[in-house]
Amino acid sequence: MRPIATGLAVLAASTVLTATASTTASAATAARQDCPDNAVCFWTGPYFTGQRSVRQNPAPPSVCANIPGQYARSVVNHTGYTRIMYHDPNCAPPSQVDEIGPGEEREDIEPPAQSWR
């Protein structure tokens, strides 16, 4: 009887992991669709949760800007530029936390980004 119970526990655990991965993939798909062309979209929570802010037609990457809402844990980049995220509010190079290429997204930036270019 023990092997059956162990098998059922493994099956239940894998079902939960599959459901979690599917939910995360669905959130990323929805985030990509909700972020307009030529925009960078920011969420305050990981996995595209929390408050969303959109920066349509943002400045080129040579210009540092603060993250709307003070910080971002999730980002979608629908611009033609690679965007760099910083933990420091003034884009200080040692605080770079991520680079997000054109058409890419990040679902869990840690530590949270406070500025970008």
N, C-alpha and C positions, 0 to 999 in steps of 0.2 A: 504494500500500500504506500510506503514512503516514496518510491520512485514516481508514482502517479502524482502524489501531492507536490513533489519537487517540480515535475514537469508542468503542472498547472500553474505554479508560482512563476516559473520562467515565462510561460505563455502570457500570463497577466502582465508581467513587467514589460515584455516586449510590445504588447498592445499599447500600454501607456506611453512608451517611448515613441512608437510610431505615430500615435495621436498627437503628441507634443511636436514632433518634427513636422507633421502635416499642418498643424495650426501655425507654426512659425513660417513655413513656406507660404501659407495663405496670406499671412500678414504682410510678408515681403511683396507678394504679388499685388495686393491691394495698395500698398504704399507706392509702388512703381506706377500704378495706374492713376492714383490720386495726385501725383506730383506732375504739374504741367511741364510742357517742353520749355527749354531755356530757363529753367528754374532750379534752385536748390531748396529742398524741403527738410525741415528739422523737426524732430519730436523730442520732448523732454524725457520720455521714458524709453527703456530698451524695447526692441522688437516692435517699433512704430506705435508705441502707446503714449499716453499723456497728451499734452498740448502740442498741436502742430503749427508751425510757422512756415510761410513760403516767401522766398526772395526771388521774384520774377526779374529777368534780365539783370542779373547781378553784375557788379563791377568785375573787371578782369582780375586774375589771381595776384597781380602785383599790389592790390589794395587790400589792407587788413580791415576786417569788419567784426564787430561783436556779434555773437550768436543772438538771434531774437529770443526773448524769454530767458536770457542769461546763460543757458547751457543747453547742450544737446547730447542725447544718448544714442539716437538713431538719425541717419541722414540718407537722403536720396539725392544724387547729383545728375540732373538732366541738362547739364550745360556741355559745351564742347571742350571744356578745360578740366584738368585734374585739379581738385580742390584739396587744400591741406587744412586739417583741423588741429587746433592748439588748445591745450589746457589753460594756458596763460591768457588773460583777457586782451593782451596786446600783441599777439602773434609772435611771442619770443621763441626763436628757433629751438632752444633746448626743450621746450614744452610741447613739441609736435606729438600728437597722439595717433594720427592716421592720415593717409592719402587716399582720396576717393576719385577714381578715374571717371571719365565721361560715361554716363549710363550705368554707373555702379551704385550700390547702396551698402550701408553698414547698419547692422541691426543692434549692435551693443558696443558702443564706444566707451571705454573705461581707461583712465578717468574721463569724465564728461568733457566735451569740447566747450570752450567759452569764447573762442574767436576762430576766424577762418579767413582764407584768401583763395 
